[in-house]
Amino acid sequence: MAFYQFKRSQKINANIDDVWDFISSPANLKEITPDYMGFDITSDSPEKMYPGLIISYKVSPLLGIKTTWVTEITQVVDKQFFIDEQRVGPYSLWHHQHHIEPIEGGVLMSDIVSYQPPFGVLGAIANKFIIRSKLKEIFAYRKSALEKRFGKYNG
């Protein structure tokens, strides 16, 4: 079975406190997710995430087909990183690390998504032609949404 990693980094024009407050609040996920994905949190969620938090969503990643996605926040280190892992959803494996660190003039946010599509060879083909490009598209949208919220990085 194929295993993949997708990495992205973005410099954000804000201080570490403001970035952490924003990204560690589950309520803000919808703001950084493309509208066409129909992203809706279906579970009660607190103002701030914590290790062990289970969040369920409805999302339409492909062809408008709604699917349930359940993630667990497995690790949180305040103002440094958090990790979410899929418990129920479209992937055989989904492990997403969100890291932030202060840099001159702002914050560097880095993501490492380790994932394994389902269906073996068919999943590998789907990754080549659909999944990887969707991830690029989603993270490009997120970059734009964060620039809209915090301004363009000019450090």
Secondary structure, DSSP 8 states (H G I E B T S, - for coil): ---EEEEEEEEESS-HHHHHHHHT-GGGTGGGS-GGG--EE-S---SS--TT-EEEEEE--STT--EEEEEEEEEEETTTEEEEEEEESS-SEEEEEEEEEEETTEEEEEEEEEEE-SSHHHHHHHIIIIIHHHHHHHHHHHHHHHHHHH-----
